[in-house]
Amino acid sequence: MLKRKLGFLNKQLPFQFDLSQAQTVELVAKGRSVKIIKDLAKWSLTEANEGESLDVAKLESFLSDLKSLSARDYLPSQKGLKFDNRVVIRSQDGSEILNFAWTKKQPDDSMLTGVSSLVKTPFTLSAAKLTALSADQFFAKPNSEKASKADVSDQPSGE
């Protein structure tokens, strides 16, 4: 009975949210915090360092990947568990659509421990999609491609 009440039979429950309602994404990962807002269907950073721009394709891919995640196993309540990473997705009125936090507190490096606002019970999940996640991944590299193209074009062609 407890299993059904907490949604243990549904491994996708921690990630069932309506992505179309997302208006704000707040991400804390690997020591950096980023806030991204959608205004008139266009995503943008609220604050960026000089030369930084948002890679919208990477953000949308991450949000899509987030929806496709699933819990592997539910864990007994773990007091004092601290999470190093968090993503909070809010709707236009500011209400939380999803608050998902995760940390690498499993002996197996291929697993993470997470908790979601949609399911308060901690769970494990595969680290494959989230291990490389950092707030920096959403930034387009400033002028790096242009610089490398300029370097190539400045080289003598050998003619």
C-alpha positions in Angstrom: 0.0 0.0 0.0 2.8 2.4 0.8 4.4 1.7 -2.6 1.3 2.8 -4.5 0.8 5.9 -2.3 4.3 7.2 -3.0 4.3 6.3 -6.7 7.0 3.7 -6.4 5.5 1.7 -9.3 6.0 4.7 -11.7 9.7 5.2 -12.3 9.0 8.3 -14.5 6.9 10.1 -11.9 9.8 12.3 -10.6 10.2 13.8 -14.1 6.5 14.1 -15.3 6.1 17.8 -15.8 4.6 20.0 -18.5 7.6 21.4 -20.4 5.4 23.7 -22.4 4.6 25.7 -19.2 8.3 26.3 -18.5 9.2 30.0 -18.3 12.2 30.0 -15.9 15.0 27.6 -15.5 17.4 28.0 -12.5 20.4 25.7 -12.5 23.0 25.2 -9.8 25.7 22.7 -11.0 29.4 22.3 -10.4 29.6 25.5 -8.4 27.9 27.9 -10.8 24.4 29.2 -10.8 22.5 30.2 -13.9 19.0 31.7 -14.4 17.4 31.5 -17.8 14.0 33.0 -18.7 11.7 32.6 -21.6 10.2 35.9 -23.0 7.9 35.6 -26.0 9.0 32.1 -26.7 12.7 33.1 -26.7 15.1 31.9 -24.0 17.7 34.3 -22.6 20.1 34.5 -19.7 19.3 36.9 -16.9 22.9 37.5 -16.2 26.0 36.6 -18.2 29.6 37.3 -18.1 31.0 39.4 -20.9 31.1 37.5 -24.2 28.8 34.8 -23.0 25.6 33.9 -24.8 23.0 31.1 -24.3 23.1 28.0 -26.5 19.4 27.5 -26.8 19.7 24.1 -28.5 21.7 22.7 -25.6 19.1 24.1 -23.1 16.2 22.6 -25.0 18.0 19.3 -25.3 18.7 19.2 -21.6 15.1 20.0 -20.8 14.0 17.2 -23.1 16.5 14.8 -21.6 15.3 15.7 -18.1 11.7 14.7 -19.0 13.0 11.4 -20.3 14.8 10.5 -17.1 13.4 7.8 -14.7 14.1 6.7 -11.2 15.9 3.3 -11.0 15.2 2.5 -7.3 13.5 4.4 -4.5 15.5 4.7 -1.3 14.5 4.8 2.3 14.5 8.4 3.7 18.0 9.6 4.2 18.4 12.4 6.8 21.0 15.0 6.2 21.5 14.1 2.5 23.0 17.2 0.7 22.6 17.8 -3.0 25.4 19.4 -5.0 23.2 20.2 -8.1 19.7 21.5 -8.6 17.4 22.5 -11.5 14.2 24.4 -10.7 11.7 25.0 -13.5 8.9 27.5 -12.9 5.8 28.5 -14.8 4.9 32.1 -15.8 3.2 32.7 -12.4 6.3 31.6 -10.6 5.0 28.3 -9.3 7.4 25.3 -9.4 6.9 22.9 -12.2 9.9 20.8 -11.1 12.5 21.1 -8.5 15.0 18.3 -9.0 18.3 17.9 -7.0 21.0 15.3 -7.4 24.3 14.3 -6.0 26.8 11.5 -6.4 26.4 9.8 -3.1 26.3 6.2 -4.4 29.3 3.8 -4.2 28.7 3.0 -7.9 29.9 5.9 -10.1 27.2 5.1 -12.7 24.5 6.0 -10.3 23.3 9.3 -8.7 21.0 10.0 -5.8 18.1 12.4 -6.6 15.0 13.9 -5.2 12.2 15.6 -7.1 9.4 18.0 -5.9 7.1 15.6 -7.7 8.2 12.7 -5.5 9.7 13.5 -2.1 11.3 10.1 -1.6 15.0 9.9 -2.6 15.8 7.7 -5.6 18.7 6.5 -7.6 19.1 7.2 -11.3 21.6 6.5 -14.0 24.4 9.1 -14.1 24.9 8.9 -17.8 22.7 11.9 -18.8 23.7 14.1 -15.8 27.3 13.5 -15.1 28.6 16.0 -17.6 26.1 18.6 -16.7 27.4 22.0 -15.6 25.9 25.4 -15.8 28.6 26.3 -18.3 27.2 23.9 -20.9 24.4 26.3 -21.8 26.9 29.0 -22.9 27.9 29.3 -26.5 31.7 29.6 -26.8 32.4 33.3 -27.4 34.1 33.9 -30.7 36.1 30.6 -30.5 34.9 29.4 -33.9 35.4 32.8 -35.5 38.9 33.0 -34.1 39.9 29.5 -35.4 38.4 30.3 -38.9 40.4 33.6 -39.0 43.6 31.8 -38.0 43.1 29.3 -40.9 42.3 32.0 -43.4 45.3 34.0 -42.4 47.6 31.0 -43.2 49.4 31.1 -46.6 47.6 28.8 -49.0 50.8 27.6 -50.6 49.9 28.8 -54.1 
